[in-house]
Amino acid sequence: MKWPLVCLVAFASVIWAADSWSLSTDDTAAVVAVEQGRPVLKRLGLPGGRANWLPLGAPEILPSSVGRQGRSTPTKWRFQGGSLDSPGGNLTLRFTNADPPLDLQSIWRARPGRGPVEHWLTIANKSAGPVTLGHQESLVLSGLAVPPGEADVWWINRGGGNAGKEGGTFTQRLDPAFDQVLTTDPTDGASPVPWFAIQVGTVQGLYAGWEFSGVGRIHIRAHEVRVGNLPEFKTDLPAGETFLTPLAFVGCYSGDIDDGSYSLHRFVLEKLLPPLPKEQPYPTLAYNLYLDGGGEKAQEADVLRSAAICKDLGFETFVADAMWFPQAGDWRWDPARFPNSIDPIEQFVHQHGMKLGLWVAWTQGGISDDPASLDIRRHPDWFVRAFKPDQKMDYLHWDFLMDLGCDAARDWAERVTQKLVSEFKLDYFKHDSSPIVTKCEQTNHRHRYGVDVSYWSTLGYYQVQEKLIQRFPSLALEGCSGGGHIKDFGYIRRVHYIVTTDTLSALPDRQSLYDSTFALPPAVLQAYTYENYYNHDADRPLPYLWRSAMMGAWQIDPTKSVNWTPEERAEVKKATAIYKSWIRPMLRDVKVHHILPRPDGYHWDGMFYWSPGLKHGTLYIFRPNNDQVEQRVRLKGLEPAALYRVRSQDGSVAEESRTGTALMQDGLRIRLPGKYTSDLVCLEEGR
């Protein structure tokens, strides 16, 4: 097979047909044309560059048939014209089908600034009856031109329950036999994040992803990429309704994999992330109360004591976690333990200048007799399966979930979530359990074929979140879902934070942040810390543990703060001060450099963060269970001729000034005194 080379395809030599349009972000340029009545992606590359990843053009595949009254009906799409909204970067290509009457729009978007171009389709049913739609790709890149023997494919797993067991960063050489399917699943913490990159040496690359949280897949072969729902997907579309084929994106970059990640990070922060609450710093420093107050036995005095600790340690948002309600589905403050409801806690938190947060698994049902509760017995048709009267119900259980593809269930969720935020005067709202289901036994919900359960459940969940954002613009939203089970680009359009892993320990935190920052910026990745819970060496309430989470949005989650020594309490205060003054300002515009291998608990590990805007950065460095006292670390991404002031929090390096060349070629010799020690090495570019 003859491989076309990227470098040999000259964009300037191509003459486009009349029905063609050019789109461009700061990073990615595309030309879309309509040839013989069908859309074709003719060019994909860097703006102003000559290289084209698609020298032969990638035809878009439109639905070849639809189902009607149990029979397959071929489609005959007719192109009706295209329009380009230049300021917004939206190109809309319109097609119609006569029998049955259908309107299809193929939409491309290239928004100003850094990042990729996006693509999606809509199909409107103009007929008098329902039609059955089959699988439709969100993005097809056929005829990819990749230099042989020079490119690697990168992808990552979510690491939801435990990043050490379910996470990972994977690379594989893209040879002619390459064939990899990345199946994404919002209930599987080990499934891939819907993203991949093709890296050609250290010179250039391409990445693509899916902006949807339902079950789907990215299929990568040597010369072709397909992004979208599973091939077996199908669903019914009633008369008058419009079906959305979820958004996908593709971006180009020059440099190495971290350069590509930075381009995508800017896109996530500037284009996808919901508007940030103006009254809250981002990321907020949050204090989570779960075990520290006694768990489900906690009372008002315990919660108030923890709120006072939150204030004393320098945290800004106090979050009551899964400990305040009588039982799952009954979302009241337990009248027996909290006779005054949330009022004294809300008043204390707000009077002391903090923000108030709350955990609610609002899709999880129970058997409470309270008339306002989500009682499975009163609404059995809302849930994914039937309740057996003799079944034991625990304080928390994870298998009685509403399907938000049920209109009545979604309407209830919209009312209740807004009521909780308003009534409890919340500033921060955390959702857990699974708001998106992938299996459902009911026959009266929006899904019809099993394969479409997660599609409609996802859209229902999105609607609940979007209504919250619309009504409460000052509300911060955290997505947990049992840790990072839902970790994707559709989710981050509806939450401000994604919990990165559910094992709240130093090593899994670092593993998860290492993996996830290839696709998502660290500011959106919420990392928790349990002290003295998983690993008594690594998880002592000392800087080693705190710094493992301070690489992202840090949320402390004490387990027994009454046992902390004055030294340990002082170390937390010091860490919160450093986070506020030095680290947090970087996270809004930080380039992540994966300079050492993925953390494994034995070898030294660390990452280098650099803020181009602030011109300062941090090397996070960790010595785990390792006998090696010193480590040489070579930095990346610095200006060779610039002079940098180097200092460290704990003295692992001498304070000095060095050139970018010296720091990148010779590196820093780091010395840490013992196992499970760490340091923050700070760099500032001189004038």
C-alpha positions, 0 to 999 in steps of 0.5 A: 500500500502506498502511503500519502505523506502529509508534507507532500500535499500542498493546500495552495495548489488545490482549486476548490469548487464553488460549493466550498467553504473555509473555516479556521480557529487559531490552531485548525483550518478546514475546507468543507465542500459539497461534491455530487450533492454530498458533503466532503471535508477537503482539507484539515491542517494548520492555518496557513500551512501546506500540509493536509491530513486529508489529501483525498478528501473525507466524504461525510456519510449521510443516512442511507435509509430510515425505518418506517412502519417496520420496513427500511426505506432508502433515502435520496438526499438533495442538497438545498444550499449552505450558509456560513456565519463568519463571525460565529464560525458556523457552516450549515449545509442543508439537505432534504429527503422527499419520502419520508419528508426529512430535513438534515443539517450538517453543521461545522463550527470553527470558533475564534481562538485556540482549539479544534473545529466541531461537527454535528448533524440534526435530522428533523422528521417532517412526516406524519408518523414516526421514523426509525433512525439507525446509526449515524457517525458524528465525524468521519476522517477517511483517507488520513495521510500519516507518514509510515513508521513515525506516528503514535496513537495516544488515548487514556482511561478514566480511572473512575473508581481507582486510577491505579486499577482503572486508569492509564495512558496508552500509546501504540505505533500507528502501522498499517494493521492498526485497529483500535476501538475506544468504547466509552461508557458513563457507568464504567470507570475503566472505559476510555475518555472519548479522545485520542491523538495521533502524534507524528514524532515531536513535530505535529499531531491531530486529536479528536473527541466526542462531546457526549456522555452516553455510550459511544465509540471512537474507531481508529484505523491506519487511514480512518477515524469514526466517532459517534454512537455505537454501530448498532444504535437505532431509535425512534423519532416521532413526527415533528421532532428533531434528532441530534447526532452528538457533537464531535471535534477534530484539532491540529497542532504543531509540537508534541503531545503536550502542545496538542493538549494545551490547545484542547485545554484552552478550548475546554476552558474558553468554549465548553466550560459553563460560565464561571460563578462571578462570586467564587474563585476558580477553582475554589478550595473546597472542604468536604464533610463526609467521614469527619463528622461521623458519617450518617451519624453526624449531628448539627454540632459535628457539622458546625465544628467541621465548618469552623475547621474549614474556615480556620484552614483557609478553605473557601467552600464547605460541602456537606457530603453523603451524611445529612439526609434520613435515607437515599431519595429523602432529600431533607436534612434528617429531622432526628439529627438536624431538628433545625434543618440546614439553617444554623449551618447555612448561617454560620457558613455565609456569615463567615464568608464561605460558600455552601455546598451540598451532595445530592444523589438526586436520581437515586430512589428510596422507600421513605414515607415523606410525601416529597421523597423520591419513593420507588413505590409511588413512582415505580415506572420512573426507575430502571427496574422494578422494586421487590417489596422484600428487598433490603434498602441501605442508607445508600444504595446505587442500583435504584436509579431514575431514568432521565429519559422518562419525561416525568422523572426528568420533570421531577428532577428539574423541580427538585434540584432547583428547589434544593438550591433555592431553599437551602441557599446553596452556592455549590451543588454536587451530584453523585451516583449515576445520572446517566443510565445505560440499561433500563427494563421499562417500556414507557420511557423515551428509549425503544431498543436498549441501545438507545437508553443512554442516549436519551438518558444523557439528553435528559440529564443535560436538560436538568443541568442546563436549567440549573445553570440558567436559573442560578448563574452564581451556582458552581456544579460538581459532577461526581458519579462515583468518582470519574465514571463520567469524564468527557467533553459533554459533561464539562459543558454542564459542570464546573468540576469533574471528580477525577478518581474515587480513591482519595489517596496520594498515588491514585490522585497523581495517576488520575491527573497524569492521565486526564490532563492529556485531554482535560485541563487540571482546573476542571479535575477535582481531586480529593484527599483522605488522610490516614485512610488508604496508605499510612505512609503516603496519606499522612496529613502532610504536604506529600498528600496535599500536593498530590491533589493541589495539581488540580481543583483540590477538595480536602476530605478529612477523616479524623481531623481531631487527631491532627497535630499542630504541625499538621494543621499548620502544614494545611494552612500553608498549603492553602495559602500557596494554592491561592497565591501561586498555584490557582492563578496558573490553573486558568492558563497552564500548560501541562508538561508530562516530564516524568513517567506515569506515577507507579508508587516506586519511581520518582514522578512529577509534572511541570506546569507553566503559565504563558500569561503569568510567566511562572510555573511549578514543578511538582516532584514526588519521591514515593517508596524509593531509595533514590535520594536525588533525581535529575529532572529536565524541564520543557517548554521554556524559552532557551535564552530567557533567564529563570529564577528557581526556588523551592518550598522545601529546599530540594534545590538551591535558589538560583537563576538559570537559562531555559537552555540549561533547565531543559538540557541539563535539568535540575538536580532535586534532592528529597530527604526520605521516602514519601517526600515532595517539593514544589519548585517554583520558576519565574521568568526574568525580565 
